[in-house]
Amino acid sequence: MITGFLHLHSALRWVALLLLVVTILDNLRRMYRPYNAMDNKLALFTLIAMHLQLVIGLVLWVSQLSDALSQNAQIMKEKIWRFFLVEHFLGMLLAITFVTVGYVRHKKQVDKAIKHRMIFGYYLLALILVLALIPWPFRELIGRGWF
């Protein structure tokens, strides 16, 4: 079952990444256009995808933590445990926090340009964190498959 969650988490990263990039580009384009109610649908779908990744990731995190504790692993001394249980987890949590704060703050703004700048800025920060902390296949010790 954990293998299925891992594959789902790995495949959905592409959906979340694509939505982040498209939302950032869309809000960059819309900063100077009139705002309507449909403008935030893409940002909402990105928020949902990121939170879905969080839920699946939490299941995997608990599973890995229990594996590490059962093996009496020294989590901070072993690179792979430290990456997945600390660095990846906290970085992605921070990225999802940026997406959530950006979405909530944009809803409270009145000016259309500020609405789009809020989403653009916060989602761009989230994208940078996500790209930095994904276990890409070319990373030496922590690399995972493309899917």
N, CA, C and O of each residue as an XYZ file, in Angstrom:
588
protein
N       0.825     -1.194      0.000
C       0.000      0.000      0.000
C       0.869      1.257      0.000
O       0.551      2.232     -0.682
N       1.959      1.239      0.757
C       2.854      2.392      0.807
C       3.491      2.614     -0.564
O       3.712      3.754     -0.971
N       3.787      1.523     -1.277
C       4.350      1.663     -2.620
C       3.368      2.375     -3.538
O       3.774      3.194     -4.362
N       2.098      2.077     -3.408
C       1.074      2.759     -4.197
C       1.008      4.243     -3.865
O       0.878      5.077     -4.760
N       1.098      4.572     -2.586
C       1.106      5.986     -2.189
C       2.349      6.697     -2.733
O       2.279      7.852     -3.154
N       3.482      5.996     -2.719
C       4.716      6.597     -3.230
C       4.608      6.878     -4.726
O       5.015      7.944     -5.190
N       4.064      5.929     -5.480
C       3.874      6.146     -6.920
C       2.868      7.261     -7.184
O       3.067      8.074     -8.087
N       1.801      7.305     -6.412
C       0.805      8.367     -6.566
C       1.412      9.727     -6.240
O       1.178     10.704     -6.952
N       2.184      9.788     -5.174
C       2.837     11.027     -4.766
C       3.837     11.484     -5.842
O       3.938     12.675     -6.136
N       4.563     10.539     -6.417
C       5.532     10.872     -7.464
C       4.854     11.324     -8.749
O       5.339     12.242     -9.409
N       3.757     10.704     -9.110
C       3.051     11.087    -10.342
C       2.325     12.422    -10.172
O       2.303     13.240    -11.092
N       1.740     12.637     -9.013
C       1.001     13.886     -8.793
C       1.911     15.100     -8.663
O       1.447     16.236     -8.751
N       3.212     14.865     -8.452
C       4.116     16.016     -8.398
C       4.125     16.745     -9.723
O       4.290     17.964     -9.760
N       3.945     16.003    -10.833
C       3.931     16.647    -12.143
C       2.693     17.510    -12.310
O       2.758     18.585    -12.906
N       1.566     17.046    -11.785
C       0.343     17.842    -11.830
C       0.517     19.113    -11.012
O       0.172     20.204    -11.467
N       1.047     18.972     -9.814
C       1.251     20.132     -8.946
C       2.257     21.111     -9.555
O       2.043     22.323     -9.512
N       3.344     20.598    -10.119
C       4.335     21.467    -10.753
C       3.745     22.200    -11.955
O       3.952     23.402    -12.122
N       3.019     21.474    -12.781
C       2.396     22.088    -13.958
C       1.403     23.167    -13.544
O       1.394     24.259    -14.112
N       0.578     22.864    -12.566
C      -0.383     23.856    -12.093
C       0.314     25.072    -11.488
O      -0.127     26.201    -11.706
N       1.382     24.866    -10.740
C       2.129     25.997    -10.176
C       2.677     26.897    -11.284
O       2.526     28.118    -11.230
N       3.306     26.301    -12.275
C       3.894     27.081    -13.368
C       2.819     27.808    -14.151
O       2.966     28.994    -14.447
N       1.742     27.119    -14.493
C       0.669     27.746    -15.273
C      -0.002     28.858    -14.473
O      -0.325     29.906    -15.033
N      -0.214     28.654    -13.190
C      -0.828     29.686    -12.353
C       0.072     30.908    -12.246
O      -0.410     32.039    -12.300
N       1.360     30.694    -12.097
C       2.297     31.818    -12.020
C       2.287     32.608    -13.319
O       2.189     33.835    -13.298
N       2.386     31.921    -14.443
C       2.378     32.609    -15.737
C       1.049     33.301    -16.004
O       1.018     34.407    -16.545
N      -0.043     32.653    -15.628
C      -1.363     33.246    -15.831
C      -1.534     34.521    -15.005
O      -2.075     35.511    -15.497
N      -1.085     34.501    -13.781
C      -1.212     35.695    -12.940
C      -0.265     36.802    -13.364
O      -0.575     37.981    -13.198
N       0.875     36.438    -13.903
C       1.778     37.445    -14.466
C       1.106     38.142    -15.653
O       1.217     39.358    -15.817
N       0.420     37.366    -16.465
C      -0.282     37.911    -17.636
C      -1.484     38.760    -17.216
O      -1.774     39.775    -17.850
N      -2.169     38.364    -16.178
C      -3.411     39.037    -15.776
C      -3.211     40.242    -14.858
O      -4.188     40.893    -14.486
N      -1.999     40.546    -14.493
C      -1.773     41.677    -13.587
C      -2.312     42.990    -14.147
O      -2.666     43.896    -13.392
N      -2.373     43.088    -15.449
C      -2.782     44.352    -16.070
C      -4.099     44.230    -16.812
O      -4.418     45.072    -17.652
N      -4.860     43.204    -16.518
C      -6.175     43.019    -17.140
C      -7.257     43.090    -16.071
O      -6.972     42.936    -14.884
N      -8.486     43.319    -16.486
C      -9.586     43.357    -15.495
C      -9.745     42.015    -14.791
O      -9.586     40.955    -15.396
N     -10.058     42.083    -13.520
C     -10.205     40.888    -12.684
C     -11.657     40.449    -12.718
O     -12.560     41.277    -12.591
N     -11.889     39.169    -12.886
C     -13.241     38.628    -12.729
C     -13.191     37.411    -11.813
O     -12.115     36.941    -11.445
N     -14.355     36.913    -11.456
C     -14.429     35.844    -10.450
C     -13.784     34.547    -10.909
O     -13.359     33.747    -10.075
N     -13.700     34.319    -12.213
C     -13.123     33.078    -12.716
C     -11.592     33.088    -12.670
O     -10.965     32.048    -12.872
N     -10.994     34.227    -12.412
C      -9.537     34.323    -12.418
C      -8.883     33.458    -11.354
O      -7.759     32.997    -11.549
N      -9.543     33.231    -10.252
C      -8.886     32.499     -9.167
C      -9.141     30.997     -9.211
O      -8.727     30.294     -8.290
N      -9.797     30.479    -10.228
C     -10.053     29.036    -10.309
C      -8.765     28.239    -10.479
O      -8.594     27.188     -9.862
N      -7.870     28.735    -11.304
C      -6.605     28.043    -11.508
C      -5.790     28.026    -10.219
O      -5.175     27.014     -9.883
N      -5.786     29.138     -9.503
C      -5.083     29.201     -8.226
C      -5.715     28.235     -7.215
O      -5.013     27.628     -6.407
N      -7.025     28.101     -7.268
C      -7.720     27.170     -6.376
C      -7.352     25.724     -6.696
O      -7.110     24.935     -5.783
N      -7.305     25.367     -7.978
C      -6.919     24.009     -8.364
C      -5.473     23.705     -7.938
O      -5.158     22.585     -7.536
N      -4.610     24.710     -8.034
C      -3.233     24.539     -7.580
C      -3.199     24.312     -6.075
O      -2.474     23.444     -5.589
N      -3.977     25.083     -5.346
C      -4.074     24.917     -3.897
C      -4.550     23.512     -3.544
O      -4.000     22.879     -2.642
N      -5.547     23.031     -4.235
C      -6.080     21.685     -3.983
C      -5.031     20.622     -4.291
O      -4.858     19.681     -3.517
N      -4.331     20.765     -5.413
C      -3.304     19.781     -5.789
C      -2.181     19.756     -4.764
O      -1.682     18.687     -4.412
N      -1.786     20.913     -4.292
C      -0.704     20.971     -3.297
C      -1.141     20.347     -1.969
O      -0.360     19.648     -1.323
N      -2.376     20.597     -1.570
C      -2.851     20.009     -0.316
C      -3.065     18.494     -0.447
O      -2.885     17.755      0.521
N      -3.442     18.044     -1.625
C      -3.543     16.607     -1.852
C      -2.165     15.957     -1.746
O      -2.022     14.883     -1.162
N      -1.161     16.609     -2.310
C       0.211     16.131     -2.166
C       0.623     16.086     -0.694
O       1.312     15.161     -0.263
N       0.200     17.083      0.064
C       0.516     17.117      1.489
C      -0.075     15.913      2.218
O       0.610     15.273      3.016
N      -1.318     15.609      1.953
C      -1.970     14.487      2.642
C      -1.274     13.171      2.304
O      -0.996     12.366      3.193
N      -0.995     12.956      1.029
C      -0.298     11.729      0.616
C       1.108     11.716      1.204
O       1.580     10.677      1.665
N       1.770     12.854      1.188
C       3.114     12.950      1.748
C       3.148     12.681      3.241
O       4.102     12.086      3.743
N       2.118     13.113      3.956
C       2.067     12.840      5.399
C       1.964     11.348      5.684
O       2.565     10.852      6.637
N       1.206     10.632      4.861
C       1.116      9.182      5.016
C       2.499      8.554      4.807
O       2.923      7.690      5.574
N       3.188      9.002      3.763
C       4.530      8.479      3.493
C       5.517      8.870      4.586
O       6.380      8.076      4.961
N       5.391     10.087      5.093
C       6.299     10.566      6.139
C       6.152      9.735      7.406
O       7.151      9.342      8.008
N       4.925      9.466      7.813
C       4.688      8.651      9.013
C       5.242      7.242      8.804
O       5.829      6.659      9.715
N       5.052      6.701      7.602
C       5.576      5.374      7.305
C       7.098      5.349      7.376
O       7.678      4.429      7.952
N       7.747      6.355      6.794
C       9.208      6.410      6.830
C       9.730      6.655      8.244
O      10.746      6.088      8.644
N       9.041      7.491      8.984
C       9.460      7.753     10.354
C       9.391      6.484     11.188
O      10.297      6.207     11.975
N       8.321      5.710     11.021
C       8.219      4.463     11.783
C       9.289      3.466     11.340
O       9.822      2.726     12.168
N       9.608      3.437     10.041
C      10.698      2.566      9.569
C      12.034      2.981     10.183
O      12.812      2.141     10.634
N      12.285      4.288     10.190
C      13.560      4.785     10.737
C      13.674      4.488     12.221
O      14.736      4.092     12.702
N      12.591      4.677     12.940
C      12.627      4.420     14.384
C      12.750      2.933     14.678
O      13.408      2.551     15.645
N      12.129      2.088     13.860
C      12.229      0.647     14.094
C      13.628      0.123     13.791
O      14.036     -0.903     14.336
N      14.369      0.819     12.926
C      15.739      0.414     12.601
C      16.764      1.111     13.490
O      17.969      0.959     13.291
N      16.293      1.863     14.454
C      17.170      2.648     15.329
C      18.124      3.529     14.523
O      19.295      3.674     14.872
N      17.616      4.104     13.459
C      18.437      4.940     12.577
C      18.730      6.279     13.247
O      17.901      6.829     13.972
N      19.909      6.774     12.989
C      20.260      8.115     13.443
C      19.869      9.063     12.309
O      20.631      9.282     11.366
N      18.692      9.605     12.424
C      18.061     10.335     11.332
C      18.906     11.507     10.849
O      19.023     11.721      9.642
N      19.484     12.256     11.747
C      20.228     13.442     11.335
C      21.626     13.108     10.801
O      22.255     13.959     10.171
N      22.117     11.909     11.034
C      23.450     11.541     10.553
C      23.410     10.836      9.202
O      24.401     10.854      8.472
N      22.300     10.224      8.862
C      22.178      9.515      7.590
C      21.466     10.417      6.584
O      20.349     10.873      6.825
N      22.128     10.667      5.455
C      21.654     11.657      4.488
C      20.247     11.368      3.959
O      19.421     12.274      3.851
N      19.987     10.134      3.639
C      18.690      9.817      3.028
C      17.555     10.000      4.030
O      16.500     10.521      3.670
N      17.747      9.589      5.262
C      16.712      9.778      6.282
C      16.522     11.264      6.570
O      15.396     11.747      6.690
N      17.641     11.983      6.677
C      17.554     13.411      6.979
C      16.834     14.160      5.852
O      16.023     15.049      6.110
N      17.138     13.792      4.599
C      16.495     14.489      3.495
C      14.983     14.285      3.526
O      14.229     15.258      3.508
N      14.530     13.028      3.572
C      13.098     12.773      3.472
C      12.322     13.112      4.746
O      11.192     13.596      4.671
N      12.910     12.867      5.897
C      12.177     13.090      7.141
C      12.272     14.520      7.665
O      11.433     14.943      8.460
N      13.282     15.266      7.228
C      13.440     16.626      7.740
C      13.395     17.657      6.614
O      12.488     18.487      6.563
N      14.374     17.601      5.712
C      14.514     18.660      4.707
C      13.334     18.695      3.726
O      12.711     19.741      3.543
N      13.032     17.566      3.103
C      11.937     17.498      2.140
C      10.605     17.829      2.817
O       9.800     18.600      2.296
N      10.400     17.239      3.965
C       9.140     17.449      4.686
C       8.935     18.914      5.062
O       7.889     19.490      4.761
N       9.920     19.518      5.714
C       9.770     20.908      6.159
C       9.741     21.886      4.986
O       8.989     22.860      5.010
N      10.554     21.634      3.963
C      10.558     22.506      2.791
C       9.233     22.477      2.038
O       8.713     23.520      1.641
N       8.698     21.293      1.848
C       7.414     21.186      1.144
C       6.274     21.740      1.997
O       5.329     22.327      1.469
N       6.360     21.557      3.289
C       5.369     22.151      4.178
C       5.399     23.672      4.074
O       4.353     24.321      4.061
N       6.589     24.229      4.000
C       6.730     25.673      3.822
C       6.196     26.115      2.457
O       5.553     27.161      2.361
N       6.448     25.343      1.409
C       5.937     25.669      0.076
C       4.411     25.651      0.059
O       3.785     26.534     -0.528
N       3.820     24.662      0.691
C       2.358     24.588      0.742
C       1.799     25.730      1.586
O       0.712     26.238      1.308
N       2.536     26.129      2.605
C       2.129     27.286      3.399
C       2.139     28.551      2.546
O       1.226     29.371      2.648
N       3.164     28.721      1.702
C       3.202     29.877      0.801
C       2.002     29.885     -0.142
O       1.391     30.931     -0.361
N       1.666     28.728     -0.697
C       0.513     28.646     -1.598
C      -0.769     29.008     -0.854
O      -1.592     29.765     -1.368
N      -0.938     28.483      0.331
C      -2.142     28.746      1.112
C      -2.246     30.215      1.514
O      -3.308     30.823      1.383
N      -1.151     30.780      1.998
C      -1.157     32.194      2.401
C      -1.407     33.088      1.193
O      -2.158     34.059      1.284
N      -0.786     32.770      0.070
C      -1.002     33.559     -1.136
C      -2.455     33.535     -1.590
O      -3.015     34.559     -1.981
N      -3.055     32.349     -1.533
C      -4.453     32.239     -1.951
C      -5.380     32.995     -0.997
O      -6.291     33.692     -1.443
N      -5.154     32.863      0.299
C      -6.004     33.538      1.286
C      -5.821     35.052      1.207
O      -6.800     35.798      1.245
N      -4.582     35.505      1.098
C      -4.332     36.949      1.046
C      -4.877     37.570     -0.244
O      -5.315     38.720     -0.234
N      -4.854     36.834     -1.334
C      -5.362     37.404     -2.583
C      -6.874     37.600     -2.521
O      -7.410     38.522     -3.135
N      -7.553     36.739     -1.786
C      -9.008     36.871     -1.675
C      -9.414     38.105     -0.875
O     -10.518     38.621     -1.052
N      -8.534     38.583      0.002
C      -8.857     39.731      0.843
C      -8.560     41.064      0.168
O      -8.952     42.114      0.676
N      -7.872     41.036     -0.969
C      -7.500     42.274     -1.650
C      -8.639     42.783     -2.525
O      -9.466     42.007     -3.004
N      -8.669     44.090     -2.724
C      -9.691     44.709     -3.561
C      -9.130     45.013     -4.950
O      -9.798     44.795     -5.961
N      -7.911     45.512     -4.985
C      -7.291     45.891     -6.252
C      -6.899     44.641     -7.042
O      -6.264     43.731     -6.508
N      -7.288     44.608     -8.331
C      -7.035     43.427     -9.162
C      -5.548     43.151     -9.366
O      -5.122     41.996     -9.360
N      -4.764     44.206     -9.545
C      -3.329     44.010     -9.757
C      -2.677     43.426     -8.509
O      -1.795     42.573     -8.610
N      -3.100     43.875     -7.349
C      -2.540     43.349     -6.103
C      -2.960     41.890     -5.913
O      -2.177     41.081     -5.418
N      -4.190     41.552     -6.304
C      -4.645     40.157     -6.214
C      -3.709     39.246     -7.002
O      -3.257     38.217     -6.500
N      -3.428     39.638     -8.233
C      -2.576     38.805     -9.082
C      -1.126     38.816     -8.607
O      -0.437     37.802     -8.725
N      -0.652     39.933     -8.077
C       0.713     39.991     -7.548
C       0.863     39.094     -6.323
O       1.909     38.476     -6.126
N      -0.180     39.025     -5.503
C      -0.143     38.151     -4.318
C       0.056     36.700     -4.745
O       0.947     36.011     -4.250
N      -0.781     36.251     -5.664
C      -0.670     34.866     -6.116
C       0.669     34.648     -6.812
O       1.345     33.650     -6.560
N       1.052     35.567     -7.678
C       2.314     35.437     -8.401
C       3.489     35.302     -7.436
O       4.297     34.384     -7.575
N       3.593     36.190     -6.476
C       4.734     36.187     -5.562
C       4.796     34.961     -4.670
O       5.836     34.309     -4.573
N       3.702     34.652     -4.028
C       3.697     33.517     -3.101
C       3.847     32.182     -3.839
O       4.561     31.290     -3.380
N       3.176     32.052     -4.975
C       3.276     30.807     -5.727
C       4.671     30.646     -6.327
O       5.155     29.522     -6.451
N       5.327     31.746     -6.700
C       6.689     31.669     -7.209
C       7.652     31.202     -6.115
O       8.529     30.378     -6.376
N       7.499     31.714     -4.907
C       8.315     31.225     -3.793
C       8.099     29.728     -3.562
O       9.048     28.981     -3.322
N       6.841     29.309     -3.639
C       6.529     27.886     -3.464
C       7.177     27.052     -4.566
O       7.713     25.976     -4.298
N       7.130     27.542     -5.803
C       7.726     26.810     -6.916
C       9.232     26.648     -6.732
O       9.778     25.578     -7.001
N       9.891     27.680     -6.285
C      11.340     27.607     -6.060
C      11.662     26.552     -4.998
O      12.583     25.754     -5.169
N      10.913     26.555     -3.921
C      11.135     25.546     -2.873
C      10.861     24.135     -3.379
O      11.627     23.212     -3.104
N       9.781     23.974     -4.107
C       9.417     22.650     -4.618
C      10.501     22.133     -5.557
O      10.915     20.978     -5.450
N      10.963     22.978     -6.474
C      12.003     22.547     -7.407
C      13.303     22.200     -6.691
O      14.019     21.291     -7.112
N      13.609     22.905     -5.628
C      14.845     22.648     -4.892
C      14.780     21.361     -4.081
O      15.809     20.726     -3.850
N      13.588     20.967     -3.647
C      13.491     19.850     -2.697
C      12.853     18.581     -3.250
O      12.602     17.640     -2.497
N      12.589     18.543     -4.538
C      12.113     17.294     -5.134
C      13.305     16.343     -5.246
O      14.392     16.771     -5.636
N      13.125     15.065     -4.914
C      14.228     14.108     -5.081
C      14.382     13.707     -6.552
O      13.984     12.613     -6.951
N      14.958     14.596     -7.343
C      15.128     14.367     -8.781
C      15.988     13.130     -9.027
O      16.859     12.816     -8.217
N      15.756     12.429    -10.128
C      16.555     11.216    -10.419
C      18.053     11.473    -10.532
O      18.843     10.568    -10.267
N      18.464     12.666    -10.913
C      19.883     12.954    -11.076
C      20.572     13.327     -9.768
O      21.789     13.512     -9.755
N      19.828     13.444     -8.668
C      20.472     13.713     -7.374
C      21.099     12.416     -6.885
O      20.465     11.361     -6.917
N      22.320     12.497     -6.441
C      23.146     11.322     -6.228
C      22.551     10.292     -5.264
O      22.245      9.177     -5.686
N      22.386     10.621     -4.029
C      21.978      9.636     -3.021
C      20.458      9.546     -2.876
O      19.917      8.474     -2.604
N      19.793     10.649     -3.055
C      18.361     10.698     -2.741
C      17.469     10.615     -3.969
O      16.246     10.676     -3.838
N      18.030     10.482     -5.130
C      17.247     10.487     -6.370
C      16.224      9.373     -6.434
O      16.486      8.234     -6.048
N      15.060      9.729     -6.928
C      13.999      8.760     -7.167
C      13.697      8.755     -8.664
O      14.262      9.554     -9.410
N      12.828      7.878     -9.101
C      12.458      7.797    -10.510
C      11.646      8.981    -10.964
O      11.176      9.776    -10.151
N      11.481      9.097    -12.276
C      10.708     10.214    -12.820
C       9.238     10.085    -12.461
O       8.537     11.092    -12.361
N       8.760      8.862    -12.266
C       7.353      8.649    -11.885
C       7.258      7.698    -10.725
O       6.158      7.395    -10.263
